[in-house]
Amino acid sequence: MNPFLISVPAAVLATGGVAAYGAFFPRAQLFGTTICRTNSSRKLAITFDDGPNPAITPKLLDLLDRYDAKATFFVIGRFVRECPELVKETAARGHVIGNHTESHANLLKLGPAQITVELRLCHHAIANALGAPAKWFRPPYGFRNPWVIPTATSLGCRTAMWTLIPGDWLERPVEWLVRRMQPIATRAERNFKGGTGPGSGGNGDVLCLHDGYHKELNYDRTRTLAALEHWLPRWRDLGLQFVTMDEAVR
């Protein structure tokens, strides 16, 4: 299955429909404006969902430091309250913290009041940990209904989706995940052959990975870590710049 579409339910792809497209397709804009790409093909925005995760996030921060890579972490409110110091450290190392709701609820099934509660609780958890609220939001599973993005906007958040979600939550070997992340390198090679192509024109990728698991803390995400250990030096050598969502649109 195409890794760009891996989170879209098969039933939706089979039945189609404008509303289903707007709710599930990562780059759909039907229910509000989202950011799906960076503003330069040289910029790669690496993002992580479902943290903070004490078992993996610190190791991930060290790995990112090694390659001077800045990323965006979309955190779950209830985990932020359990691990505020880890959220502070993530921000202190130059990464951006985003809102991923209080409990990772499927917002597609919720009405305006419930959506507001999910976003506001996470919003306040981040603000309490960092002294400032998040400016970015990502809906769990990428699912949206007509109230999701307007609610995020009312909190001062832009909504970030992705171009590639390789499925690092699946119980598959590291080699499988590495292959699923190949499209980023293929695109870079095509855009700047030999390192001298124009490269800066067009748009770049937003990669969605996971440093945590929404059902529990301390979940094993070592496969994600190993796949990044493989790709970060290769992406760097291809000429890609690792940026936060702030930098992705700046």
Backbone as CSV, one residue per row, in Angstrom:
resi,resn,N_x,N_y,N_z,CA_x,CA_y,CA_z,C_x,C_y,C_z
1,MET,0.840,-1.196,0.000,0.000,0.000,0.000,0.873,1.244,0.000
2,ASN,0.448,2.272,-0.695,1.173,3.519,-0.766,1.366,4.102,0.627
3,PRO,2.623,4.359,1.065,2.831,4.881,2.412,2.235,6.270,2.609
4,PHE,1.976,6.991,1.534,1.347,8.296,1.668,-0.108,8.155,2.097
5,LEU,-0.698,6.959,1.890,-2.107,6.752,2.176,-2.337,5.723,3.270
6,ILE,-1.308,5.358,3.999,-1.398,4.201,4.872,-2.420,4.381,5.983
7,SER,-2.712,5.629,6.366,-3.653,5.847,7.466,-5.093,5.961,7.004
8,VAL,-5.340,5.902,5.700,-6.697,6.054,5.197,-7.395,4.699,5.194
9,PRO,-8.531,4.544,5.891,-9.226,3.265,5.931,-9.589,2.772,4.538
10,ALA,-9.475,1.465,4.352,-9.759,0.882,3.043,-11.197,1.149,2.614
11,ALA,-12.116,1.144,3.574,-13.520,1.373,3.226,-13.727,2.750,2.631
12,VAL,-12.961,3.732,3.144,-13.085,5.090,2.617,-12.561,5.161,1.200
13,LEU,-11.411,4.515,0.980,-10.848,4.516,-0.363,-11.784,3.826,-1.343
14,ALA,-12.483,2.808,-0.871,-13.375,2.057,-1.746,-14.642,2.831,-2.058
15,THR,-15.214,3.475,-1.043,-16.498,4.145,-1.250,-16.345,5.560,-1.781
16,GLY,-15.209,6.215,-1.487,-14.993,7.570,-1.959,-15.942,8.540,-1.288
17,GLY,-16.254,9.641,-1.996,-17.144,10.650,-1.439,-16.377,11.869,-0.996
18,VAL,-16.952,13.046,-1.243,-16.274,14.296,-0.928,-16.029,14.427,0.568
19,ALA,-17.028,14.122,1.396,-16.874,14.262,2.841,-15.797,13.313,3.378
20,ALA,-15.786,12.095,2.873,-14.768,11.133,3.308,-13.378,11.607,2.911
21,TYR,-13.267,12.160,1.721,-11.983,12.708,1.281,-11.519,13.807,2.237
22,GLY,-12.418,14.712,2.575,-12.055,15.801,3.471,-11.694,15.339,4.859
23,ALA,-12.315,14.247,5.312,-12.085,13.754,6.666,-10.793,12.967,6.798
24,PHE,-10.427,12.232,5.751,-9.353,11.253,5.894,-8.097,11.539,5.071
25,PHE,-8.225,12.133,3.904,-7.058,12.269,3.037,-6.105,13.312,3.612
26,PRO,-4.825,12.979,3.808,-3.920,13.877,4.528,-3.821,15.287,3.944
27,ARG,-3.915,15.416,2.627,-3.712,16.729,2.031,-5.007,17.426,1.643
28,ALA,-6.145,16.875,2.063,-7.429,17.512,1.780,-7.561,18.814,2.565
29,GLN,-8.202,19.810,1.951,-8.402,21.108,2.585,-9.890,21.431,2.770
30,LEU,-10.748,20.425,2.596,-12.186,20.645,2.610,-12.684,21.232,3.927
31,PHE,-12.148,20.745,5.054,-12.640,21.171,6.359,-11.754,22.221,7.013
32,GLY,-10.885,22.846,6.242,-10.025,23.896,6.759,-8.612,23.757,6.253
33,THR,-7.881,24.840,6.338,-6.518,24.880,5.810,-5.562,24.085,6.691
34,THR,-4.774,23.247,6.050,-3.712,22.512,6.739,-2.395,22.717,6.005
35,ILE,-1.309,22.515,6.725,0.024,22.566,6.128,0.478,21.137,5.904
36,CYS,0.711,20.791,4.651,1.052,19.415,4.299,2.466,19.277,3.759
37,ARG,3.075,20.385,3.365,4.415,20.358,2.789,5.224,21.525,3.331
38,THR,6.535,21.438,3.194,7.391,22.575,3.503,7.431,23.484,2.279
39,ASN,7.960,24.685,2.469,7.954,25.647,1.367,9.188,25.590,0.480
40,SER,10.020,24.576,0.671,11.192,24.370,-0.182,11.489,22.884,-0.265
41,SER,11.849,22.422,-1.439,12.160,21.000,-1.598,13.410,20.593,-0.835
42,ARG,14.206,21.566,-0.386,15.374,21.244,0.432,15.022,21.071,1.911
43,LYS,13.840,21.463,2.309,13.444,21.373,3.709,12.656,20.094,3.973
44,LEU,13.095,19.336,4.962,12.374,18.156,5.425,11.932,18.405,6.864
45,ALA,10.629,18.395,7.088,10.086,18.563,8.438,9.792,17.182,9.018
46,ILE,10.604,16.764,9.986,10.391,15.497,10.676,9.514,15.767,11.884
47,THR,8.423,15.029,12.001,7.489,15.234,13.106,7.245,13.915,13.833
48,PHE,6.930,14.035,15.117,6.689,12.859,15.956,5.382,13.038,16.716
49,ASP,4.577,12.000,16.737,3.297,12.014,17.428,3.336,11.121,18.668
50,ASP,2.419,11.396,19.585,2.044,10.504,20.696,2.980,10.515,21.888
51,GLY,3.954,11.398,21.930,4.806,11.513,23.099,4.206,12.481,24.104
52,PRO,5.016,12.875,25.108,6.391,12.444,25.326,6.467,11.011,25.857
53,ASN,7.586,10.364,25.575,7.769,8.968,25.949,9.139,8.810,26.615
54,PRO,9.190,8.650,27.933,10.478,8.568,28.634,11.389,7.457,28.127
55,ALA,10.820,6.413,27.522,11.636,5.289,27.060,12.381,5.596,25.770
56,ILE,11.883,6.520,24.969,12.455,6.752,23.644,12.801,8.209,23.379
57,THR,11.968,9.136,23.830,12.184,10.538,23.473,13.582,11.041,23.840
58,PRO,14.144,10.742,25.025,15.509,11.219,25.309,16.544,10.679,24.326
59,LYS,16.438,9.407,23.946,17.370,8.844,22.966,17.186,9.508,21.602
60,LEU,15.948,9.803,21.282,15.655,10.463,20.017,16.235,11.873,20.001
61,LEU,16.130,12.581,21.107,16.706,13.924,21.188,18.216,13.885,20.983
62,ASP,18.883,12.898,21.560,20.327,12.766,21.368,20.670,12.479,19.911
63,LEU,19.878,11.625,19.274,20.111,11.309,17.867,19.924,12.552,16.998
64,LEU,18.872,13.302,17.242,18.635,14.513,16.465,19.758,15.524,16.671
65,ASP,20.249,15.644,17.908,21.372,16.549,18.180,22.595,16.181,17.355
66,ARG,22.802,14.887,17.190,23.979,14.413,16.467,24.014,14.941,15.036
67,TYR,22.850,15.150,14.448,22.777,15.619,13.062,22.230,17.037,12.963
68,ASP,22.254,17.746,14.098,21.762,19.122,14.137,20.388,19.207,13.489
69,ALA,19.542,18.245,13.814,18.207,18.149,13.223,17.173,18.665,14.210
70,LYS,16.383,19.618,13.770,15.273,20.115,14.575,13.986,19.477,14.073
71,ALA,13.079,19.188,14.994,11.847,18.470,14.651,10.673,19.091,15.395
72,THR,9.498,18.555,15.135,8.283,19.005,15.802,7.638,17.803,16.482
73,PHE,7.301,17.957,17.765,6.734,16.878,18.565,5.289,17.220,18.906
74,PHE,4.363,16.419,18.396,2.947,16.593,18.701,2.603,15.697,19.887
75,VAL,2.380,16.337,21.029,2.306,15.616,22.298,0.864,15.458,22.768
76,ILE,0.665,14.444,23.597,-0.636,14.144,24.190,-0.700,14.788,25.580
77,GLY,-1.776,15.511,25.847,-1.865,16.301,27.067,-1.653,15.514,28.338
78,ARG,-2.270,14.341,28.449,-2.152,13.588,29.701,-0.722,13.095,29.931
79,PHE,0.027,12.880,28.863,1.433,12.501,29.007,2.298,13.716,29.350
80,VAL,1.923,14.875,28.833,2.651,16.100,29.175,2.603,16.337,30.679
81,ARG,1.433,16.128,31.279,1.307,16.331,32.722,2.118,15.313,33.508
82,GLU,2.344,14.134,32.944,3.156,13.119,33.621,4.652,13.360,33.426
83,CYS,5.017,14.006,32.327,6.440,14.171,31.987,6.751,15.614,31.594
84,PRO,6.421,16.595,32.431,6.646,17.989,32.029,8.110,18.325,31.797
85,GLU,9.006,17.711,32.565,10.430,18.016,32.405,10.956,17.543,31.056
86,LEU,10.424,16.427,30.560,10.846,15.927,29.259,10.357,16.856,28.146
87,VAL,9.172,17.397,28.301,8.661,18.367,27.328,9.515,19.629,27.353
88,LYS,9.888,20.077,28.550,10.750,21.255,28.665,12.100,21.012,27.995
89,GLU,12.675,19.835,28.213,13.966,19.533,27.607,13.856,19.502,26.083
90,THR,12.766,18.935,25.580,12.570,18.872,24.133,12.547,20.274,23.540
91,ALA,11.808,21.161,24.167,11.746,22.543,23.683,13.087,23.249,23.856
92,ALA,13.777,22.984,24.964,15.052,23.642,25.221,16.106,23.258,24.186
93,ARG,15.968,22.099,23.597,16.922,21.668,22.566,16.569,22.207,21.181
94,GLY,15.576,23.065,21.117,15.274,23.738,19.864,14.161,23.137,19.041
95,HIS,13.457,22.180,19.616,12.355,21.550,18.888,11.041,22.268,19.207
96,VAL,10.071,22.085,18.333,8.762,22.714,18.505,7.791,21.700,19.089
97,ILE,6.972,22.155,20.023,5.968,21.304,20.662,4.598,21.645,20.093
98,GLY,3.861,20.619,19.660,2.536,20.816,19.098,1.474,20.054,19.870
99,ASN,0.239,20.461,19.685,-0.935,19.900,20.361,-1.426,18.675,19.590
100,HIS,-1.555,17.549,20.305,-2.074,16.317,19.694,-3.275,15.793,20.486
101,THR,-3.970,16.690,21.131,-5.157,16.462,21.964,-4.792,15.896,23.337
102,GLU,-5.780,15.878,24.179,-5.621,15.387,25.542,-5.434,13.882,25.613
103,SER,-6.217,13.115,24.850,-6.221,11.663,25.024,-6.077,10.883,23.716
104,HIS,-5.784,11.591,22.612,-5.689,10.940,21.296,-7.046,10.373,20.865
105,ALA,-8.089,11.112,21.140,-9.433,10.685,20.744,-9.608,10.794,19.235
106,ASN,-10.477,9.964,18.694,-10.862,10.064,17.286,-11.831,11.233,17.162
107,LEU,-11.339,12.386,16.738,-12.146,13.602,16.704,-13.269,13.530,15.681
108,LEU,-13.129,12.627,14.728,-14.168,12.482,13.713,-15.517,12.150,14.341
109,LYS,-15.479,11.466,15.478,-16.706,11.009,16.129,-17.257,12.004,17.137
110,LEU,-16.557,13.123,17.345,-16.926,14.047,18.406,-17.585,15.308,17.854
111,GLY,-18.395,15.935,18.706,-19.014,17.200,18.370,-18.153,18.368,18.803
112,PRO,-18.588,19.593,18.522,-17.773,20.779,18.810,-17.342,20.903,20.266
113,ALA,-18.247,20.651,21.214,-17.899,20.818,22.624,-16.829,19.819,23.057
114,GLN,-16.967,18.561,22.634,-15.986,17.542,23.012,-14.633,17.803,22.365
115,ILE,-14.638,18.246,21.127,-13.382,18.586,20.444,-12.678,19.725,21.173
116,THR,-13.456,20.720,21.588,-12.886,21.850,22.316,-12.215,21.388,23.608
117,VAL,-12.848,20.482,24.327,-12.264,19.966,25.569,-10.947,19.246,25.275
118,GLU,-10.936,18.388,24.274,-9.721,17.629,23.933,-8.556,18.564,23.598
119,LEU,-8.813,19.594,22.820,-7.736,20.496,22.416,-7.333,21.437,23.543
120,ARG,-8.322,21.917,24.286,-8.003,22.877,25.343,-7.208,22.239,26.483
121,LEU,-7.532,21.016,26.861,-6.784,20.364,27.930,-5.317,20.193,27.555
122,CYS,-5.066,19.780,26.329,-3.677,19.651,25.877,-3.018,21.027,25.771
123,HIS,-3.763,21.993,25.261,-3.288,23.367,25.143,-2.791,23.882,26.493
124,HIS,-3.578,23.663,27.539,-3.213,24.147,28.872,-2.049,23.343,29.450
125,ALA,-1.998,22.044,29.176,-0.887,21.228,29.677,0.446,21.714,29.106
126,ILE,0.466,22.011,27.811,1.691,22.506,27.177,2.058,23.874,27.737
127,ALA,1.063,24.751,27.857,1.329,26.089,28.380,1.871,26.028,29.808
128,ASN,1.339,25.135,30.616,1.816,25.002,31.992,3.243,24.479,32.043
129,ALA,3.591,23.587,31.111,4.945,23.017,31.099,5.974,23.999,30.545
130,LEU,5.585,24.752,29.528,6.558,25.575,28.797,6.427,27.066,29.067
131,GLY,5.303,27.471,29.648,5.090,28.897,29.829,4.496,29.582,28.618
132,ALA,4.232,28.812,27.581,3.631,29.351,26.357,2.865,28.228,25.674
133,PRO,1.748,28.543,25.039,0.952,27.492,24.383,1.553,27.061,23.055
134,ALA,1.095,25.944,22.568,1.525,25.449,21.258,0.944,26.313,20.149
135,LYS,1.667,26.367,19.032,1.197,27.094,17.852,0.853,26.155,16.700
136,TRP,1.029,24.852,16.949,0.725,23.857,15.922,-0.156,22.761,16.518
137,PHE,-0.969,22.182,15.669,-1.882,21.115,16.065,-1.883,20.038,14.991
138,ARG,-1.975,18.786,15.434,-2.188,17.677,14.500,-3.305,16.794,15.047
139,PRO,-4.341,16.527,14.257,-5.436,15.673,14.728,-5.001,14.218,14.810
140,PRO,-5.380,13.506,15.862,-5.067,12.076,15.942,-5.576,11.332,14.709
141,TYR,-4.755,10.448,14.209,-5.042,9.663,12.997,-5.165,10.540,11.754
142,GLY,-5.026,11.844,11.906,-5.253,12.764,10.797,-6.712,12.990,10.482
143,PHE,-7.613,12.488,11.323,-9.048,12.550,11.019,-9.614,13.923,11.392
144,ARG,-10.423,14.477,10.506,-11.019,15.798,10.712,-12.509,15.764,10.387
145,ASN,-13.259,16.579,11.087,-14.635,16.885,10.706,-14.737,18.407,10.638
146,PRO,-15.901,18.974,10.344,-15.961,20.426,10.136,-15.580,21.285,11.334
147,TRP,-15.501,20.722,12.558,-15.213,21.528,13.741,-13.767,21.442,14.201
148,VAL,-12.995,20.517,13.675,-11.650,20.264,14.210,-10.710,21.439,13.952
149,ILE,-10.522,21.791,12.704,-9.556,22.846,12.384,-10.011,24.213,12.903
150,PRO,-11.297,24.574,12.801,-11.709,25.845,13.408,-11.435,25.917,14.908
151,THR,-11.575,24.795,15.612,-11.272,24.790,17.041,-9.792,25.039,17.277
152,ALA,-8.937,24.369,16.496,-7.498,24.597,16.612,-7.155,26.054,16.310
153,THR,-7.765,26.593,15.280,-7.513,27.986,14.903,-7.908,28.939,16.026
154,SER,-9.001,28.629,16.699,-9.458,29.493,17.802,-8.461,29.513,18.956
155,LEU,-7.623,28.488,19.050,-6.586,28.423,20.079,-5.256,28.986,19.597
156,GLY,-5.241,29.508,18.373,-4.016,30.082,17.822,-3.097,29.073,17.179
157,CYS,-3.644,27.907,16.807,-2.830,26.835,16.225,-3.086,26.668,14.730
158,ARG,-2.017,26.460,13.986,-2.126,26.010,12.612,-2.125,24.484,12.625
159,THR,-2.770,23.887,11.635,-2.901,22.434,11.593,-1.887,21.838,10.628
160,ALA,-1.101,20.882,11.119,-0.062,20.229,10.317,-0.467,18.801,9.999
161,MET,-0.402,18.465,8.718,-0.622,17.088,8.295,0.715,16.522,7.815
162,TRP,0.762,15.826,6.699,2.014,15.203,6.268,1.950,14.837,4.789
163,THR,3.126,14.557,4.239,3.201,13.955,2.905,3.540,12.475,2.994
164,LEU,4.209,12.073,4.080,4.607,10.663,4.206,4.379,10.184,5.631
165,ILE,3.635,9.093,5.769,3.436,8.443,7.064,3.737,6.956,6.846
166,PRO,4.957,6.532,7.152,5.400,5.198,6.730,4.853,4.035,7.552
167,GLY,4.156,4.300,8.649,3.565,3.197,9.409,4.482,2.617,10.457
168,ASP,5.206,3.504,11.189,6.171,2.994,12.168,5.502,2.413,13.404
169,TRP,4.180,2.523,13.504,3.464,1.899,14.638,3.191,0.417,14.389
170,LEU,3.406,-0.053,13.180,3.147,-1.448,12.839,4.295,-2.339,13.314
171,GLU,3.972,-3.540,13.703,4.980,-4.492,14.193,5.677,-5.136,12.994
172,ARG,6.588,-4.392,12.416,7.335,-4.854,11.245,8.827,-4.671,11.493
173,PRO,9.684,-5.402,10.761,11.133,-5.256,10.963,11.616,-3.854,10.604
174,VAL,12.760,-3.485,11.175,13.353,-2.181,10.885,13.581,-2.018,9.392
175,GLU,14.008,-3.098,8.725,14.285,-3.018,7.292,13.031,-2.628,6.508
176,TRP,11.892,-3.105,6.957,10.623,-2.745,6.310,10.367,-1.254,6.445
177,LEU,10.584,-0.732,7.653,10.352,0.687,7.892,11.339,1.548,7.104
178,VAL,12.568,1.119,7.046,13.569,1.853,6.252,13.117,1.970,4.803
179,ARG,12.613,0.894,4.251,12.136,0.932,2.860,10.945,1.873,2.719
180,ARG,10.091,1.930,3.726,8.913,2.793,3.650,9.280,4.275,3.659
181,MET,10.484,4.584,4.135,10.939,5.969,4.189,11.790,6.363,2.985
182,GLN,11.973,5.431,2.075,12.762,5.667,0.871,12.234,6.810,-0.004
183,PRO,10.904,7.042,-0.103,10.427,8.106,-0.997,11.046,9.480,-0.747
184,ILE,11.443,9.754,0.498,12.053,11.060,0.773,13.390,11.178,0.064
185,ALA,14.212,10.135,0.127,15.498,10.153,-0.560,15.310,10.188,-2.075
186,THR,14.364,9.421,-2.568,14.110,9.388,-4.012,13.725,10.770,-4.515
187,ARG,12.874,11.442,-3.777,12.452,12.789,-4.152,13.632,13.756,-4.132
188,ALA,14.469,13.665,-3.083,15.626,14.554,-2.983,16.604,14.324,-4.129
189,GLU,16.854,13.065,-4.449,17.770,12.752,-5.550,17.254,13.313,-6.860
190,ARG,15.953,13.254,-7.037,15.359,13.776,-8.267,15.445,15.301,-8.316
191,ASN,15.277,15.944,-7.172,15.241,17.405,-7.140,16.605,18.054,-7.265
192,PHE,17.614,17.434,-6.671,18.941,18.048,-6.776,19.997,16.997,-7.081
193,LYS,19.999,16.576,-8.321,20.976,15.605,-8.791,22.379,16.196,-8.676
194,GLY,23.268,15.391,-8.099,24.655,15.817,-7.971,24.854,16.969,-7.008
195,GLY,23.773,17.361,-6.305,23.892,18.446,-5.337,23.937,19.822,-5.949
196,THR,23.697,19.951,-7.270,23.801,21.247,-7.909,22.512,21.695,-8.568
197,GLY,21.465,20.904,-8.466,20.191,21.281,-9.082,19.567,22.443,-8.351
198,PRO,18.511,23.039,-8.926,17.892,24.197,-8.297,17.404,23.901,-6.893
199,GLY,16.702,22.796,-6.723,16.405,22.283,-5.382,15.494,23.130,-4.545
200,SER,15.721,24.433,-4.491,14.954,25.269,-3.574,13.555,25.559,-4.090
201,GLY,13.290,25.280,-5.335,11.958,25.494,-5.866,11.020,24.377,-5.445
202,GLY,9.733,24.620,-5.518,8.759,23.594,-5.174,8.650,23.410,-3.681
203,ASN,8.102,22.270,-3.299,7.831,22.002,-1.887,8.585,20.775,-1.411
204,GLY,8.729,20.674,-0.094,9.392,19.535,0.506,8.443,18.714,1.350
205,ASP,8.977,17.665,1.952,8.153,16.689,2.651,7.976,16.994,4.129
206,VAL,6.832,16.561,4.645,6.569,16.510,6.080,6.402,15.037,6.431
207,LEU,7.286,14.536,7.272,7.314,13.122,7.645,6.653,12.939,9.004
208,CYS,5.724,12.013,9.089,5.026,11.731,10.350,5.503,10.404,10.923
209,LEU,6.183,10.484,12.069,6.634,9.309,12.805,6.040,9.364,14.217
210,HIS,6.408,8.393,15.057,5.857,8.306,16.409,6.977,8.011,17.410
211,ASP,7.077,8.856,18.431,8.030,8.558,19.505,7.328,7.953,20.714
212,GLY,5.998,7.901,20.682,5.243,7.315,21.774,4.078,6.489,21.277
213,TYR,3.228,6.105,22.209,2.027,5.317,21.902,0.905,5.873,22.758
214,HIS,-0.214,6.193,22.141,-1.243,6.949,22.844,-1.903,6.182,23.992
215,LYS,-1.716,4.871,24.060,-2.370,4.092,25.117,-1.516,3.910,26.367
216,GLU,-0.211,4.157,26.252,0.646,3.938,27.422,1.970,4.656,27.272
217,LEU,2.582,4.964,28.420,3.926,5.514,28.437,4.958,4.397,28.302
218,ASN,6.186,4.790,27.973,7.329,3.874,27.922,7.159,2.769,26.874
219,TYR,6.470,3.078,25.805,6.281,2.095,24.741,7.552,1.980,23.907
220,ASP,7.794,0.794,23.388,9.012,0.527,22.628,8.887,1.066,21.203
221,ARG,9.637,2.119,20.906,9.690,2.671,19.549,11.119,2.606,18.995
222,THR,11.838,1.554,19.367,13.229,1.454,18.922,13.346,1.276,17.418
223,ARG,12.315,0.723,16.782,12.373,0.594,15.324,12.391,1.961,14.641
224,THR,11.606,2.874,15.177,11.608,4.239,14.642,12.980,4.869,14.819
225,LEU,13.558,4.694,15.990,14.878,5.228,16.270,15.916,4.639,15.314
226,ALA,15.869,3.342,15.093,16.837,2.678,14.214,16.680,3.129,12.764
227,ALA,15.441,3.299,12.320,15.218,3.751,10.937,15.766,5.155,10.741
228,LEU,15.615,6.011,11.741,16.167,7.365,11.635,17.691,7.351,11.684
229,GLU,18.256,6.456,12.482,19.720,6.332,12.496,20.240,5.974,11.101
230,HIS,19.468,5.201,10.370,19.832,4.866,8.995,19.707,6.080,8.074
231,TRP,18.576,6.797,8.174,18.260,7.797,7.165,18.830,9.178,7.426
232,LEU,18.988,9.602,8.666,19.425,10.973,8.911,20.739,11.320,8.206
233,PRO,21.788,10.507,8.313,23.015,10.875,7.594,22.852,10.840,6.080
234,ARG,22.047,9.938,5.578,21.831,9.851,4.130,21.034,11.043,3.619
235,TRP,20.001,11.430,4.349,19.237,12.619,3.949,20.113,13.865,4.004
236,ARG,20.923,13.969,5.041,21.832,15.120,5.152,22.793,15.168,3.969
237,ASP,23.352,14.011,3.615,24.308,13.975,2.516,23.656,14.284,1.175
238,LEU,22.355,14.068,1.072,21.629,14.419,-0.151,21.341,15.913,-0.248
239,GLY,21.567,16.634,0.841,21.349,18.069,0.828,20.081,18.536,1.490
240,LEU,19.393,17.645,2.202,18.166,18.037,2.890,18.481,18.769,4.192
241,GLN,17.640,19.739,4.526,17.748,20.484,5.766,16.610,20.046,6.685
242,PHE,16.914,19.743,7.929,15.921,19.265,8.877,15.321,20.455,9.623
243,VAL,14.030,20.673,9.478,13.408,21.885,9.995,12.185,21.563,10.862
244,THR,11.863,22.510,11.728,10.620,22.444,12.492,9.471,22.906,11.603
245,MET,8.241,22.744,12.089,7.111,23.238,11.320,7.152,24.756,11.205
246,ASP,7.669,25.436,12.213,7.842,26.892,12.096,8.736,27.219,10.908
247,GLU,9.865,26.544,10.835,10.820,26.802,9.753,10.323,26.294,8.415
248,ALA,9.447,25.309,8.448,8.935,24.723,7.206,8.136,25.719,6.383
249,VAL,7.515,26.673,7.064,6.665,27.643,6.356,7.266,29.044,6.371
250,ARG,8.404,29.215,7.000,8.994,30.544,7.155,9.656,30.949,5.842
